[in-house]
């Protein structure tokens, strides 16, 4: 017997309503999944672009940045960056290797770079903050506090420094004036103060004449190997007009970050005492401090700065030593006491102190360059040149200051010198080094750091048509296409 089936209008309408609700819920859950997928593929695209950082900068200096010219050196090409992102989005947005229909596929309608910051922006502030961040993980809190305190003391000392060359010049002028003084025109003289003999030792003249030798000849033996490398500054980062990013909101360095950057220089830049075998200049740290085009010139300028620092410290040590002050006072009287002119005697006294400080400082710098340590402020036992009248015997470049177990090394003084540099100088000169070093390698010969991106804002737009609910269209009108927009911010910089 053949059976017949039947369905009521009410049941038909009920089933249609249930199915309509069912497919609507399916589409809503699909949309929720697509929104999650949009988040994921947006992250993948942004992170993939920023994973394409310059390997040379990272391997040698631990600095991250994407060359937005992609090796051409012809300027930042953000259309190329967007094309590369598009490839990541297409691959992850449409699963071509999935059997059947991928219900979560998304079509990319737009991906763009809206804002970007270069590593050179704001005089290299992005570089400085990255470098400080790299160093932060390797320094203890107590050491950081010590470094901050060192920087503050260095800045204060720089503000209070004296011109010791001027003291010596005044002493020389006073000696000349004394030679032109006659007893008839002089103030009342002590009866027991005769004129000095013509062969009387004059440390001021000895030191002044000896200082005419090249500064490196005073502190390094002839056998010392000094690098002859040079850098072309005509197109260096610090000398050319730089491209600017449109996202320049880089925070100013904190006091702690300044101290951390000095520690970064110590561990990531070569110097006279520590060759890290980077391409380019061999005395990188000295270049940041002095900015000369050759290693030799940078070393000479650094030695000059070290001598100035040591002169101030040795001057203070001398003045705290009554026996040495008495030596200088007595010899000033020997040289010009006969004039009875207090101003002349006083000028010669200070010139003798400055000459003595300079000779002791030369011995200190020799010892520092040889890897030794010198005390910040010396006790009489730590002082090397004990006799003012025998300074000339220390001109022998093989003679050095006494070792101080708790003293400061050459690198320690470079840390101090770095503390008084401006942020602009530190940033741009450091970037000179990085760019020059990288460009000496074939793979990076076109690198220009004002095309290296360290931060960027990306925006994306995706679309997808309904898959289930549209089956119940009751007219020829198409269902609206789903639009999903996302933005991403990427940066190598610390918060």
C-alpha positions in Angstrom: 0.0 0.0 0.0 1.5 3.4 -1.1 1.8 5.9 1.7 1.3 9.6 1.2 3.1 12.4 3.0 1.7 15.8 3.9 2.8 18.9 5.7 0.8 21.8 7.0 1.3 25.4 6.2 2.0 26.1 9.8 4.7 23.5 10.0 6.3 24.8 6.9 6.4 28.3 8.2 7.7 27.1 11.5 10.5 25.1 9.9 11.4 28.0 7.7 11.6 30.3 10.7 13.7 27.7 12.6 16.1 27.3 9.7 16.3 31.0 9.2 17.3 31.4 12.8 19.7 28.5 12.6 21.5 29.9 9.6 21.5 33.3 11.0 23.3 32.0 14.1 25.7 30.1 11.9 26.6 33.3 10.1 26.9 35.2 13.3 29.3 32.6 14.7 31.2 32.7 11.4 31.5 36.5 11.6 32.8 36.2 15.2 35.4 33.7 13.9 36.3 36.0 11.0 36.9 38.9 13.4 39.2 36.7 15.4 41.0 35.7 12.2 41.3 39.4 11.1 43.1 40.0 14.4 45.4 37.1 13.9 46.4 37.8 10.3 46.8 41.5 11.0 49.3 40.5 13.8 51.0 38.1 11.4 51.4 40.7 8.7 52.7 43.4 11.0 55.1 41.1 12.9 56.3 39.5 9.7 57.3 42.9 8.2 59.1 43.8 11.4 60.8 40.4 11.6 62.6 41.5 8.4 65.1 43.6 10.4 68.6 44.4 9.3 70.7 41.5 10.4 74.1 43.3 10.4 72.8 46.0 12.8 71.4 43.3 15.1 74.4 40.9 15.0 77.0 43.6 15.6 75.2 46.3 17.6 72.0 44.6 18.9 69.9 47.3 17.2 66.6 46.5 15.4 65.3 48.3 12.3 63.7 47.5 9.0 65.4 48.9 5.9 62.3 50.4 4.1 64.3 50.7 0.9 64.9 47.0 0.9 68.5 47.2 -0.1 68.1 49.8 -2.9 69.2 52.9 -0.9 66.8 54.8 -3.1 64.5 56.0 -0.3 61.9 54.4 1.9 59.5 52.5 -0.3 56.3 51.9 1.7 54.5 50.6 -1.3 56.9 47.7 -1.3 56.4 47.2 2.4 52.6 47.2 1.8 53.0 44.6 -1.0 55.0 42.3 1.3 52.3 42.7 3.9 49.6 41.9 1.3 51.4 38.7 0.5 51.2 37.6 4.1 47.5 38.6 4.3 46.5 36.8 1.2 48.3 33.6 2.2 46.7 33.7 5.7 43.4 35.2 4.7 42.4 32.7 2.0 43.3 29.0 2.8 43.9 27.7 -0.7 45.1 24.4 0.6 41.8 23.7 2.5 39.5 21.1 0.9 36.0 22.4 0.1 35.1 25.9 0.9 36.9 27.9 3.6 34.0 29.6 5.5 36.4 31.9 7.3 38.3 33.3 4.3 38.8 37.1 4.2 39.6 39.2 1.2 42.1 42.0 1.8 40.9 45.3 0.4 43.5 47.5 2.0 46.7 47.4 4.0 48.7 50.6 4.4 51.5 52.2 6.4 50.0 55.2 8.0 52.7 56.4 10.4 56.4 55.5 10.6 59.5 56.6 12.5 63.1 56.3 11.4 66.0 55.4 13.6 67.5 58.8 12.9 64.5 60.9 13.9 65.1 63.4 16.7 68.8 63.1 16.4 68.8 59.4 16.8 66.7 59.3 19.9 65.1 56.0 18.9 68.6 54.4 18.6 69.6 55.7 22.0 66.6 54.3 23.7 67.0 51.0 22.0 70.6 50.8 23.0 69.7 51.7 26.6 67.0 49.0 26.6 69.6 46.4 25.4 71.9 47.3 28.3 69.2 47.4 31.0 68.9 43.6 31.0 72.6 43.2 31.8 73.1 45.7 34.6 72.1 45.4 38.2 70.0 48.1 40.0 72.9 49.0 42.2 75.3 49.3 39.3 72.7 51.5 37.5 72.4 53.8 40.5 76.2 54.1 40.5 76.3 54.9 36.8 73.7 57.6 37.2 75.6 59.1 40.1 78.8 59.0 38.0 77.1 60.9 35.2 75.9 63.6 37.5 79.3 64.1 39.0 80.9 64.2 35.6 78.5 67.0 34.4 79.2 69.0 37.6 83.0 68.6 37.2 82.8 69.7 33.6 81.0 72.9 34.7 83.7 73.6 37.4 86.8 72.8 35.3 89.7 75.2 35.1 91.8 76.2 32.2 95.3 74.9 33.3 96.9 76.0 30.0 95.9 79.5 30.9 97.5 79.2 34.3 100.7 78.1 32.7 100.6 80.9 30.2 100.1 83.4 33.0 103.0 82.0 34.8 105.2 82.3 31.6 104.0 85.9 31.2 104.9 86.6 34.8 108.4 85.1 34.3 108.8 87.4 31.3 107.6 90.3 33.3 110.0 89.5 36.1 112.9 89.4 33.7 112.1 93.0 32.7 111.8 94.1 36.3 114.7 96.0 37.9 115.4 96.3 41.5 114.9 100.0 41.3 111.3 99.6 40.1 110.4 96.7 42.4 108.6 96.7 45.7 110.7 96.4 48.8 112.5 93.1 48.6 113.5 90.7 51.4 117.3 91.0 51.8 117.8 87.2 51.5 116.0 86.7 48.2 118.5 86.8 45.3 117.9 86.5 41.6 118.0 82.9 40.4 121.0 81.6 38.5 120.6 81.4 34.7 120.6 77.6 34.9 118.0 77.4 37.7 115.4 74.7 36.9 112.2 76.1 35.5 109.6 73.4 35.3 107.1 75.8 33.6 109.4 76.3 30.6 110.3 72.6 30.5 106.7 71.4 30.4 105.6 74.2 28.0 108.4 73.3 25.5 107.8 69.5 25.9 104.0 70.0 25.2 104.9 71.1 21.7 105.5 67.5 20.9 102.4 65.7 19.5 100.0 64.6 22.2 100.3 60.9 21.2 104.1 61.1 21.3 103.9 62.1 24.9 101.8 59.1 26.0 102.6 56.3 23.6 105.9 54.6 22.7 107.0 54.6 19.1 106.3 50.9 18.9 102.6 51.4 19.6 100.4 50.4 16.8 97.8 53.1 16.1 95.0 52.4 13.6 95.1 54.3 10.4 91.4 53.8 9.5 89.3 56.7 8.4 85.7 57.5 7.8 84.2 59.7 5.0 82.1 62.3 6.9 80.9 64.1 3.8 77.8 61.9 3.6 77.7 60.7 7.2 74.4 60.7 9.1 75.6 63.6 11.3 76.4 65.7 8.2 73.7 65.2 5.7 70.0 66.2 5.5 68.0 63.3 6.8 64.6 62.0 5.8 62.1 62.4 8.5 59.4 60.1 9.7 55.8 61.3 10.4 55.7 59.6 13.8 58.3 61.4 15.9 56.7 60.9 19.3 59.8 59.3 20.8 60.2 59.9 24.5 63.2 61.9 25.7 65.9 59.9 27.4 65.7 59.6 31.2 68.7 60.1 33.4 68.9 56.3 33.9 68.8 55.8 30.1 71.6 58.2 29.6 73.7 56.2 32.0 72.7 52.9 30.4 73.7 54.2 27.0 77.2 54.9 28.2 77.3 51.3 29.4 76.1 50.2 26.0 79.0 52.1 24.4 81.4 50.2 26.6 80.1 46.8 25.5 79.1 47.4 21.9 81.7 49.9 20.5 85.3 49.2 20.0 87.9 51.4 21.6 91.7 51.6 21.9 91.7 49.0 24.6 89.0 46.7 23.2 88.8 45.8 19.6 85.4 44.2 18.7 86.5 43.7 15.1 83.8 45.7 13.5 84.2 47.0 10.0 85.0 50.7 9.7 86.7 52.7 12.5 88.6 50.8 15.1 88.2 53.4 17.8 84.5 53.7 17.7 83.9 55.0 21.2 86.6 57.6 20.7 84.8 58.7 17.5 81.5 59.2 19.4 83.4 61.4 21.9 85.4 63.4 19.4 83.9 63.1 15.9 87.2 63.2 13.9 87.5 61.5 10.6 90.4 59.2 11.5 91.2 56.8 14.4 94.4 58.5 15.1 92.8 61.9 15.3 90.0 60.6 17.6 92.6 58.9 19.9 94.6 62.1 20.1 91.5 64.2 20.9 90.4 61.6 23.5 93.9 61.7 25.1 93.6 65.5 25.3 90.2 65.1 27.1 91.7 62.5 29.5 94.6 64.8 30.3 92.3 67.6 31.0 90.2 65.4 33.4 93.3 64.1 35.1 94.8 67.6 35.5 91.8 68.7 37.4 91.9 65.7 39.7 95.7 65.9 40.2 95.4 69.7 40.8 93.0 68.9 43.7 95.3 66.2 45.0 98.3 68.5 44.9 96.6 71.3 46.8 95.6 68.8 49.5 99.3 67.9 50.0 101.0 70.4 52.2 104.5 69.2 51.4 104.0 69.5 47.7 102.4 72.9 48.0 105.4 74.0 50.1 107.7 72.8 47.3 105.8 74.9 44.7 105.7 77.9 47.0 109.4 77.7 47.7 110.4 77.4 44.1 108.1 80.2 43.1 110.1 82.4 45.5 113.3 81.0 44.1 112.3 82.0 40.5 110.6 85.4 41.1 110.7 86.1 44.8 113.4 88.7 44.1 110.9 90.9 42.3 108.9 91.5 45.5 105.8 91.5 43.3 103.1 89.4 44.9 101.1 89.1 41.7 104.1 87.7 39.8 105.0 85.3 42.6 101.4 84.1 42.8 101.1 83.6 39.0 104.3 81.6 39.0 103.2 79.5 41.9 99.9 78.5 40.2 101.8 77.8 36.9 104.1 75.5 38.8 101.2 73.6 40.3 99.6 73.4 36.8 102.9 72.1 35.3 103.2 69.5 38.0 99.6 68.4 37.6 100.2 68.1 33.8 103.2 65.9 34.1 101.5 63.6 36.6 98.5 63.4 34.3 100.6 62.4 31.4 102.0 59.5 33.4 98.4 58.6 34.4 97.2 58.5 30.8 100.2 56.4 29.8 99.2 53.9 32.5 95.5 54.0 31.4 96.3 53.3 27.8 98.4 50.4 29.0 95.5 48.9 30.8 96.2 50.2 34.3 94.1 52.0 36.9 94.7 55.4 38.5 93.1 56.8 41.6 90.6 59.5 41.2 92.2 61.7 43.9 95.7 60.5 44.9 97.2 60.2 48.3 100.8 61.3 48.7 101.8 57.6 48.6 100.0 57.2 45.2 101.7 60.2 43.7 104.5 59.4 41.2 106.4 62.6 40.5 107.5 63.4 44.0 110.0 66.1 43.2 108.9 69.3 41.3 112.5 70.0 40.1 112.8 66.5 38.4 109.7 66.6 36.1 111.9 66.4 33.0 113.1 62.9 33.9 109.5 61.7 33.4 109.5 62.7 29.7 110.6 59.2 28.9 107.5 57.7 27.4 108.2 54.3 29.0 107.6 55.7 32.5 104.1 55.5 33.9 102.1 56.3 37.0 101.7 54.0 39.9 99.0 51.4 39.8 95.9 51.9 42.0 93.9 48.7 42.7 90.7 50.7 43.4 91.3 53.2 40.6 89.6 54.0 37.3 90.4 52.3 34.0 90.6 53.8 30.5 87.1 52.6 29.8 85.9 54.1 33.1 87.1 57.5 32.0 85.4 57.1 28.6 82.2 56.5 30.5 82.7 59.8 32.3 83.5 61.7 29.1 80.3 60.2 27.5 78.2 61.5 30.4 78.9 65.1 29.4 78.1 64.7 25.7 74.9 66.1 24.3 72.1 63.7 23.3 72.4 64.9 19.7 76.1 64.2 19.6 75.7 60.7 21.1 72.9 59.8 18.7 74.1 61.0 15.4 77.8 60.1 15.8 76.8 56.6 16.9 74.7 56.3 13.8 77.6 57.4 11.7 79.5 54.4 13.0 76.7 51.9 12.4 76.0 53.1 8.9 79.6 53.2 7.9 80.4 49.8 9.3 77.4 48.2 7.6 78.0 49.8 4.2 81.5 48.2 4.1 79.7 44.8 3.6 78.5 44.0 0.2 75.0 43.0 1.3 74.4 46.4 3.0 76.4 48.8 0.7 73.3 50.9 0.0 72.1 51.1 3.6 71.0 54.6 4.7 69.9 54.8 8.3 67.3 57.5 7.6 65.4 54.8 5.7 65.5 52.3 8.6 62.1 52.1 10.3 61.8 51.4 14.0 58.1 52.1 14.5 55.0 52.0 12.3 51.2 52.1 12.4 49.4 49.8 10.0 45.7 49.8 8.9 43.9 46.9 7.3 40.4 46.4 5.7 38.9 43.0 5.0 35.6 41.9 3.4 33.5 38.7 3.3 30.0 37.9 2.0 27.5 36.0 4.2 27.7 32.2 3.6 24.4 30.9 5.2 21.9 33.7 5.8 22.0 34.8 2.2 20.4 31.5 1.2 17.1 33.0 2.4 17.2 36.1 0.3 13.6 36.9 -0.6 14.5 39.4 -3.3 17.1 40.1 -5.9 18.9 42.5 -3.4 22.3 41.3 -2.4 23.2 40.9 1.2 25.7 43.5 2.5 29.3 42.4 2.4 30.9 42.2 5.8 33.6 44.8 6.4 36.3 44.4 9.1 38.9 47.1 9.8 41.9 46.6 12.0 44.9 48.7 13.0 48.3 47.6 14.4 51.1 49.5 16.0 54.6 48.0 15.9 57.7 49.4 17.5 61.1 48.2 18.6 61.3 50.9 21.3 60.6 50.4 25.0 57.4 51.8 26.5 
